[in-house]
């Protein structure tokens, strides 16, 4: 697994929770495949939050490129990056 700093880990978690960000976008940006993201989430989140996330992701076709329609050509929402 890649060595990520806290900001990168936080961003990966945020992307993993987003409905329309596929795992391939996380892999492209951070070098973590779906299995590595699952391990990161299991290690970082509370057990109940991890179970909730897994249930949510398992039902989302948009998280998996093979199941996703590419009518939407972007990996994130245009309002995703908010000024902080």
Residue frames as qw, qx, qy, qz and C-alpha x, y, z in Angstrom:
[[0.000, 0.890, 0.456, 0.000, 0.00, 0.00, 0.00],
 [0.350, 0.623, -0.042, 0.698, 1.22, 3.51, -0.76],
 [0.375, -0.359, -0.465, 0.717, 2.37, 5.73, 2.06],
 [0.021, -0.718, -0.398, -0.570, -0.21, 8.49, 2.35],
 [0.109, 0.103, -0.441, 0.885, -0.23, 11.51, 4.63],
 [0.136, 0.403, 0.724, -0.543, -3.26, 12.51, 6.70],
 [0.360, 0.484, -0.045, -0.796, -4.63, 14.89, 4.06],
 [0.364, 0.241, -0.757, -0.486, -4.42, 12.22, 1.35],
 [0.082, -0.178, -0.964, 0.180, -6.03, 9.60, 3.60],
 [0.244, 0.463, 0.470, -0.711, -8.84, 12.04, 4.37],
 [0.406, 0.436, -0.331, -0.732, -9.36, 12.69, 0.64],
 [0.262, 0.085, -0.930, -0.245, -9.39, 8.96, -0.17],
 [0.054, 0.329, 0.848, -0.413, -12.03, 8.40, 2.54],
 [0.327, 0.502, 0.161, -0.784, -14.08, 11.30, 1.16],
 [0.391, 0.340, -0.611, -0.599, -13.86, 9.87, -2.37],
 [0.140, -0.044, -0.989, 0.007, -14.77, 6.39, -1.10],
 [0.181, 0.424, 0.684, -0.565, -17.95, 7.75, 0.52],
 [0.342, 0.427, -0.166, -0.821, -18.99, 9.65, -2.63],
 [0.768, 0.298, 0.509, -0.250, -21.54, 7.80, -4.72],
 [0.700, 0.708, 0.041, -0.087, -20.25, 8.75, -8.15],
 [0.047, 0.780, -0.621, -0.058, -16.49, 8.37, -7.63],
 [0.963, 0.105, -0.232, -0.085, -15.46, 4.95, -8.96],
 [0.796, -0.502, 0.234, 0.244, -12.70, 2.94, -7.34],
 [0.749, 0.337, 0.205, 0.532, -10.68, 3.34, -10.54],
 [0.106, 0.886, -0.009, 0.451, -10.54, 7.12, -9.95],
 [0.605, -0.756, 0.244, -0.054, -9.11, 6.51, -6.48],
 [0.882, -0.086, 0.294, 0.359, -6.61, 4.08, -7.94],
 [0.547, 0.645, 0.141, 0.516, -5.61, 6.56, -10.64],
 [0.080, -0.897, 0.090, -0.425, -5.17, 9.41, -8.16],
 [0.472, -0.708, 0.444, -0.279, -3.68, 7.59, -5.18],
 [0.364, 0.422, -0.830, -0.029, -2.52, 4.18, -6.39],
 [0.356, -0.074, 0.810, -0.460, -4.97, 2.27, -4.19],
 [0.327, -0.124, -0.793, -0.498, -7.07, -0.44, -5.81],
 [0.630, -0.456, -0.260, -0.572, -10.48, -1.44, -4.44],
 [0.825, -0.270, -0.458, 0.195, -8.98, -3.99, -2.03],
 [0.453, 0.072, -0.330, 0.825, -6.53, -1.42, -0.65],
 [0.257, -0.406, -0.040, -0.876, -9.32, 1.14, -0.21],
 [0.770, -0.429, -0.378, -0.283, -11.36, -1.43, 1.72],
 [0.738, -0.159, -0.428, 0.497, -8.36, -2.16, 3.96],
 [0.189, 0.241, -0.175, 0.936, -7.78, 1.58, 4.50],
 [0.481, -0.451, -0.174, -0.732, -11.43, 2.14, 5.37],
 [0.821, -0.354, -0.448, -0.012, -11.47, -0.86, 7.73],
 [0.627, -0.063, -0.369, 0.683, -8.35, 0.43, 9.51],
 [0.112, 0.216, -0.078, 0.967, -9.42, 4.10, 9.66],
 [0.485, -0.399, -0.221, -0.746, -13.16, 4.06, 10.33],
 [0.480, -0.212, 0.658, -0.540, -14.99, 2.90, 13.41],
 [0.186, 0.053, 0.973, 0.124, -16.38, -0.64, 12.97],
 [0.345, 0.611, 0.638, -0.318, -19.97, 0.58, 12.69],
 [0.266, 0.769, -0.154, -0.561, -19.02, 3.24, 10.14],
 [0.032, -0.369, 0.836, 0.405, -17.09, 0.68, 8.12],
 [0.282, 0.290, 0.914, -0.026, -20.06, -1.71, 8.04],
 [0.332, 0.754, 0.342, -0.452, -22.36, 1.14, 6.96],
 [0.151, 0.687, -0.455, -0.546, -19.92, 2.14, 4.20],
 [0.143, -0.156, 0.937, 0.276, -19.56, -1.46, 2.94],
 [0.347, 0.511, 0.764, -0.188, -23.33, -1.89, 2.79],
 [0.277, 0.811, 0.077, -0.509, -23.63, 1.41, 0.93],
 [0.064, 0.598, -0.634, -0.486, -20.82, 0.67, -1.56],
 [0.317, 0.016, 0.940, 0.122, -21.99, -2.86, -2.27],
 [0.385, 0.637, 0.646, -0.168, -25.27, -1.51, -3.66],
 [0.165, 0.832, -0.087, -0.522, -23.74, 1.24, -5.81],
 [0.814, 0.405, 0.313, 0.274, -23.19, 0.43, -9.46],
 [0.272, 0.942, -0.088, 0.178, -21.49, 3.82, -9.88],
 [0.468, -0.752, 0.460, 0.065, -18.55, 2.73, -7.70],
 [0.668, -0.124, 0.677, 0.284, -17.57, 0.02, -10.19],
 [0.155, 0.480, -0.449, -0.737, -16.56, 0.91, -13.75],
 [0.001, 0.041, 0.944, 0.326, -17.84, -2.39, -15.12],
 [0.030, 0.578, 0.802, -0.149, -21.34, -1.61, -13.86],
 [0.023, -0.651, -0.179, 0.737, -21.28, 2.13, -14.54],
 [0.505, 0.736, 0.393, 0.223, -22.78, 3.89, -17.51],
 [0.492, -0.203, 0.076, 0.843, -20.33, 6.44, -18.88],
 [0.130, 0.797, 0.445, 0.386, -22.96, 8.98, -19.84],
 [0.305, -0.950, 0.068, 0.021, -21.47, 11.11, -17.07],
 [0.771, 0.473, -0.231, 0.360, -17.90, 11.67, -18.17],
 [0.018, 0.712, -0.440, 0.547, -16.50, 12.94, -14.89],
 [0.590, -0.079, -0.748, 0.294, -15.27, 11.28, -11.73],
 [0.234, -0.355, -0.562, 0.709, -16.43, 13.99, -9.35],
 [0.065, 0.859, 0.507, -0.026, -19.06, 16.65, -8.92],
 [0.381, 0.612, 0.035, 0.692, -18.18, 20.14, -10.17],
 [0.333, -0.796, 0.093, -0.497, -18.96, 21.52, -6.70],
 [0.897, -0.226, -0.329, 0.190, -16.84, 18.88, -4.95],
 [0.589, 0.021, -0.255, 0.766, -13.81, 21.04, -4.21],
 [0.221, -0.907, -0.325, -0.149, -15.02, 23.67, -1.82],
 [0.263, 0.626, -0.359, 0.640, -12.86, 26.55, -0.62],
 [0.694, -0.484, -0.489, 0.212, -11.87, 25.99, 2.99]]
